[in-house]
Amino acid sequence: MNCRLPWSLNNYVITALRHHVITMQARALIKSMRLRTLPLSLAGVMCGGIMGYVQPACHPGTHIFLVLTAVFLQILSNLSNEMGDYRSGVDGADRQGPAYGMANGLTEKQLWCAINIMVVLCALSGLTMVWLSGSPWWLLPLGAAAIWAATHYTLGKKPYGYIGLGDLFVFIFFGLVSVLGSHYVIAHNLFVTHPICTFAPAVGVGLLSVAALNVNNIRDMASDEGLRKTVPLRIGKRGAKIYQTLLVVLGVACFAWNGQDFGLCVLPTSPFFLWHIIGVWRRDGKRLDPMLPLLVITTFVLALLYGDVFNVTYTCPWPIW
């Protein structure tokens, strides 16, 4: 008896299997991108950019490429982070966080390809942003530094994320560079009004971004032990939770303490920051995972509110309070 499938049916089965594999790989790649972290990367550029529109001095399309560059850099950082953790053995069987692409069928070659594509997209988007904004070309080395920082958190011969310097780099690039840099690109200056009104939210976003990294590192203390030295491993779990509380409180305080009424925009988000702090103290290990998106989204909302209220305060012809 001939049990072979007809050619047309056999071809259909092969095509369906290929489509299934491609779909699974696409889903794995999306998991590696960690899209839930994108609001954090957008918090700084949205806040600084919107404040800059008090006195815009650039092409209207500049902010589009400003946002795209931030998104591409965040995805590049996430992909590089997974590759570095995979190669160093940090992402082992005892990992407390969610499973990403390489645990769902994504190959090392495919991940490297995605990383290289994101580097190109970051460069193209950044160049277009600088060109449209009319900003000086000395901003390009800063963009190159941002790409280097995004890829070397866990990659390279001496990744800075493995020696406890991740907090410093996150504060610089997610806070100071993100807010002040986007403000400069839009307005061609760092301070439209009083310097504290721009510098304070930059520090605030930086501290809250470090808090997002820290809660992630508290969660992964068990799997990180012996493989890398994060701040929580250096100061212990209780010390790390005290550090987390200080980061959140001081970060929010930076938005409130600026000598202007628009600091009141912290009020709608304060209960969610308090919820986060309580959750960090009551949870450990994998149970800490929901605290990360809570902090990320609340930080984004606070930064967006601050930028919007700041802009309206200085552009509205009548008092808003």
C-alpha positions in Angstrom: 0.0 0.0 0.0 1.3 3.4 -0.9 1.1 5.6 2.2 2.8 8.7 0.7 0.9 11.9 0.8 -0.2 13.5 -2.5 2.3 16.2 -3.6 -0.1 19.1 -3.1 -1.0 17.9 0.4 2.6 17.3 1.3 3.5 20.8 0.1 0.7 22.3 2.1 2.0 20.5 5.3 5.5 21.8 4.7 4.3 25.4 4.1 2.2 25.2 7.3 5.1 24.0 9.4 7.4 26.7 8.0 4.7 29.3 8.8 4.4 27.9 12.3 8.1 28.0 12.9 8.4 31.6 11.6 5.4 32.6 13.8 7.0 31.1 16.9 10.4 32.8 16.1 8.6 36.1 15.7 6.9 35.7 19.0 10.2 34.8 20.7 11.8 37.9 19.2 9.0 40.1 20.5 9.5 38.6 23.9 13.2 39.4 23.7 12.4 43.0 22.9 10.6 43.3 26.4 8.1 45.9 25.1 6.8 46.5 28.7 10.0 48.5 29.4 9.4 51.0 26.5 7.4 53.5 28.6 10.5 54.0 30.8 12.7 54.9 27.8 10.0 57.2 26.6 9.5 59.0 29.9 12.6 61.2 29.6 12.3 62.1 25.9 8.6 62.9 26.2 9.1 65.0 29.3 12.1 66.9 27.9 10.7 67.2 24.4 7.4 68.6 25.5 9.1 71.1 27.8 11.2 72.2 24.9 8.1 73.0 22.8 7.7 76.1 25.0 10.2 77.6 22.6 10.5 75.2 19.7 13.4 75.8 17.3 13.3 72.7 15.1 11.4 70.9 12.4 8.0 69.6 13.5 9.0 66.0 12.7 11.9 66.0 15.0 10.0 64.6 18.0 8.9 61.6 15.9 12.5 60.6 15.4 13.4 61.5 18.9 10.8 59.0 20.2 11.9 56.4 17.6 15.5 56.7 18.6 14.6 56.2 22.2 12.5 53.1 21.4 15.2 51.6 19.2 17.9 52.2 21.9 15.7 50.5 24.5 15.0 47.5 22.3 18.7 47.3 21.4 19.6 47.3 25.2 17.0 44.6 25.9 18.3 42.3 23.1 21.9 42.9 24.0 21.1 42.2 27.7 19.5 38.9 26.8 22.5 37.9 24.7 25.0 38.9 27.4 23.1 37.0 30.1 22.7 34.0 27.9 26.5 33.8 27.1 27.5 34.4 30.7 25.1 31.8 32.1 23.0 34.4 34.2 19.8 33.3 32.4 19.9 29.8 33.9 17.2 27.4 35.1 16.8 29.2 38.4 16.1 32.6 36.9 13.2 34.4 38.7 12.1 36.7 35.8 10.0 36.0 32.8 11.3 33.7 30.0 12.4 35.6 26.9 13.2 34.7 23.3 16.1 32.3 23.7 14.1 30.2 26.1 11.3 30.1 23.5 13.2 28.9 20.4 15.2 32.0 19.3 18.7 31.0 18.2 21.9 32.9 19.1 22.4 33.7 15.4 18.9 35.2 15.0 19.4 37.3 18.2 22.8 38.6 16.9 21.1 39.5 13.6 18.3 41.4 15.5 21.0 43.3 17.5 22.8 44.4 14.4 19.6 45.6 12.8 18.7 47.6 15.8 22.2 49.2 15.8 21.6 50.4 12.2 18.1 51.6 13.1 19.4 53.6 16.1 22.1 55.2 13.9 19.7 56.1 11.1 17.0 57.4 13.4 19.5 59.5 15.4 21.1 61.0 12.3 17.7 61.9 10.9 16.7 63.5 14.3 19.9 65.6 14.4 19.5 66.6 10.7 15.8 67.6 11.1 16.4 69.5 14.3 19.3 71.5 13.0 21.2 70.6 16.1 25.1 70.8 16.0 26.8 67.6 14.8 28.7 67.3 18.1 25.6 65.5 19.3 26.7 62.5 17.2 29.4 61.3 19.7 26.7 61.4 22.4 24.5 59.2 20.2 27.4 56.8 19.6 28.0 56.6 23.4 24.3 55.8 23.9 24.6 52.9 21.5 27.7 51.7 23.2 26.0 51.9 26.6 22.9 50.0 25.3 25.0 47.1 24.0 27.6 46.8 26.8 25.5 46.5 29.9 26.0 42.7 29.7 28.0 42.3 26.5 31.8 42.9 25.8 34.9 41.8 27.7 34.0 43.8 30.8 30.3 44.6 30.8 29.6 47.4 33.2 26.3 45.8 34.4 28.3 42.9 35.9 30.4 45.1 38.1 27.7 47.2 39.7 27.9 50.3 37.4 24.5 49.7 35.8 22.9 52.2 38.2 25.3 55.0 37.2 24.8 54.5 33.4 21.0 54.2 33.7 20.9 57.5 35.7 23.0 59.3 33.1 21.4 58.0 29.9 17.8 57.5 31.1 17.7 60.6 33.2 20.1 63.4 32.3 20.8 62.6 28.7 17.2 61.7 27.9 15.5 64.7 29.4 18.1 67.4 28.9 19.2 66.0 25.5 15.6 65.9 24.1 15.0 69.4 25.5 18.1 70.7 23.7 17.2 69.0 20.4 13.7 70.6 20.4 14.5 74.1 21.9 18.3 74.3 21.1 19.0 75.2 24.7 19.0 73.4 28.0 16.9 75.8 30.0 13.9 77.7 28.6 13.0 79.0 32.1 14.8 78.5 35.4 17.4 75.7 35.3 15.9 73.8 38.2 12.6 73.4 36.2 14.5 71.3 33.6 17.3 69.8 35.7 15.0 68.5 38.5 12.8 66.3 36.3 16.0 65.0 34.6 17.3 63.9 38.0 13.9 62.5 38.9 13.5 60.4 35.8 17.1 59.2 36.3 16.4 58.1 39.9 13.2 56.4 39.1 14.9 54.6 36.1 17.6 53.4 38.5 14.8 52.2 40.8 13.4 50.1 37.9 16.8 48.5 37.4 17.2 47.9 41.2 13.8 46.1 41.7 14.8 43.9 38.8 18.1 43.1 40.4 16.5 42.5 43.8 14.3 39.9 42.1 17.2 38.2 40.4 19.6 38.1 43.5 19.5 34.3 43.7 20.3 33.7 40.1 22.9 36.5 39.9 24.9 35.3 42.9 28.4 34.3 41.8 27.9 35.6 38.2 27.8 39.3 38.6 27.9 41.9 41.3 24.8 44.1 41.3 24.1 46.7 43.9 21.6 44.5 45.8 24.2 41.7 46.0 26.7 44.3 47.4 24.4 45.7 50.1 22.1 42.8 50.8 18.3 42.4 50.4 17.3 44.7 53.2 19.8 47.4 52.1 18.6 47.1 48.5 14.9 47.6 49.6 15.9 50.7 51.6 17.9 51.9 48.6 14.8 51.3 46.4 12.6 53.3 48.8 15.1 56.2 48.7 15.3 56.1 44.9 11.5 56.3 44.5 10.9 59.0 47.2 13.8 61.2 46.0 12.8 60.7 42.4 9.2 61.8 43.0 10.5 64.7 45.2 12.5 66.0 42.3 9.3 66.6 40.3 7.6 68.3 43.3 10.4 70.4 44.5 11.0 73.0 41.8 9.5 76.2 43.1 6.6 76.1 40.6 3.0 75.1 40.9 3.3 72.5 38.2 5.1 70.3 40.8 1.6 69.5 42.0 1.3 67.0 39.1 2.9 64.4 41.4 -0.3 64.1 43.4 -2.2 61.8 40.9 0.7 59.3 40.7 1.8 59.3 44.4 -0.6 56.5 45.4 0.9 54.2 42.8 4.5 54.9 43.9 3.4 54.2 47.4 1.8 50.9 46.2 5.1 50.0 44.6 7.2 50.7 47.7 4.8 48.6 49.9 4.9 45.8 47.3 8.7 45.8 47.2 8.9 45.4 51.0 6.2 42.6 51.1 7.5 40.6 48.2 10.6 38.6 47.2 11.9 36.7 44.2 9.5 36.1 41.4 6.6 37.8 43.2 8.4 41.1 42.8 7.9 41.0 39.0 4.6 42.9 38.9 6.3 45.8 40.7 8.5 46.5 37.7 5.7 47.4 35.2 3.9 49.3 37.9 6.9 51.5 38.5 7.6 51.9 34.8 4.1 53.0 33.8 3.7 55.3 36.8 7.1 57.0 36.0 6.0 57.5 32.4 2.7 59.0 33.5 4.4 61.4 35.9 7.0 62.5 33.4 4.3 63.1 30.8 2.1 65.0 33.2 5.0 67.2 34.2 6.0 68.0 30.7 2.4 68.8 29.7 1.7 71.0 32.7 5.0 72.8 32.3 4.2 73.5 28.6 0.7 74.7 29.3 1.9 76.9 32.3 4.3 78.8 30.0 2.2 78.9 26.8 -1.3 79.4 28.1 -2.3 83.1 28.1 -4.3 82.8 31.3 -3.6 81.2 34.7 -4.4 77.5 35.0 -4.3 77.2 38.7 
